[in-house]
Amino acid sequence: MNLLEIVIEKYRCRMVDVADKYGYTARETVEISQNLGRLLNIKMVLQLSGTMEKPSSYYYGS
């Protein structure tokens, strides 16, 4: 797991925690979700450009 994937996982966990505490439509939840979306977009662009290694499940469906 690379640094970007670690940050994405931390954002994902934080979003779930905040959503459980304040609700899915709370300002903080939405902001975390938007930042998570940006990170996921960056990851996708890196994968498509070949800059970031694609997970094996991408090729083999594992």
RABEL-V872593 format. One record per backbone hydrogen bond with DSSP energy under -1.0 kcal/mol. CO is the residue of the C=O (numbers start at 1). NH is the residue of the N-H. E is the energy in kcal/mol with one decimal. If there is no record, write none. Layout:
CO/NH/E, CO/NH/E
//
This chain:
2/6/-1.9, 3/7/-2.5, 4/8/-2.6, 5/9/-2.2, 6/10/-2.2, 7/11/-2.5, 8/12/-2.5, 9/13/-2.5, 10/14/-2.5, 11/15/-2.7, 12/16/-2.0, 13/17/-2.4, 14/18/-2.8, 15/19/-2.7, 16/20/-2.4, 17/21/-1.7, 18/22/-3.4, 19/23/-1.8, 23/26/-1.0, 26/30/-2.5, 27/31/-2.5, 28/32/-2.3, 29/33/-2.5, 30/34/-2.5, 31/35/-2.3, 32/36/-2.7, 33/37/-2.4, 34/38/-2.0, 35/39/-2.3, 36/40/-2.6, 37/41/-2.2, 38/42/-2.3, 39/43/-2.5, 40/44/-2.3, 41/45/-2.4, 42/46/-2.5, 43/47/-2.4, 44/48/-2.7, 45/49/-2.1, 46/51/-1.5, 46/52/-1.7, 55/58/-1.6, 56/60/-2.5, 57/61/-2.0
//
